[in-house]
Amino acid sequence: MSAATAATDKISYRDLYARWEAGNWSATALDFTQDYHDWHEVFAEQERRAAIWNYSLFHYGEDWVDVTAGWEDARSALFKGKIRPSGKLKTLWRMRKVFPS
């Protein structure tokens, strides 16, 4: 018996659950006081606009990942406003790779 197997045999399900519970966190328990202060009193208007721009690019990118990976139907994402393609919609609609029938 190896040392790794012996070590894992000593961990009980109760211990695993206790570790999971201790490592869990709650979004409502987070303290955003410093973030609020920085956003309203430290950041300049240009820095706030740049931050919002970067965050929105990240979210749009994540939506496109869902579509290209096949986790979400492209037409559904388009109609929900999650993705905003550029170009002619008629041309995009005909693209079999992005919009399969």
Phi, psi and omega in degrees: 000131181279167181293324180294318179295319179296322180291320180288332178293337181279347181273123180266166177295325178297318179295318178298316179296319179298321178294320179296315181297321180290329182273351180289151179224161181241132180296330180285345180271354180287142180257111181259020182300314179294320178298317178299315179299311181298316184297317186269335186240340183256313183289140172280165180303319180296322178293322178294316179296320179295320179296315179298319178299313180296318180296318181293323176298319178299314182294318177296322177298319178296322178295320178292327176298316178301319181289310184291333178279350180086012180280339178219142179292132183298320180296319179297314179296323179295314181290331177282350181082013180284330177235148179230093180287155175256161181100191181277131180297325180298318179293316179296323182295329181279349181288108184294327183292321182273319183240077180291151180275000000 
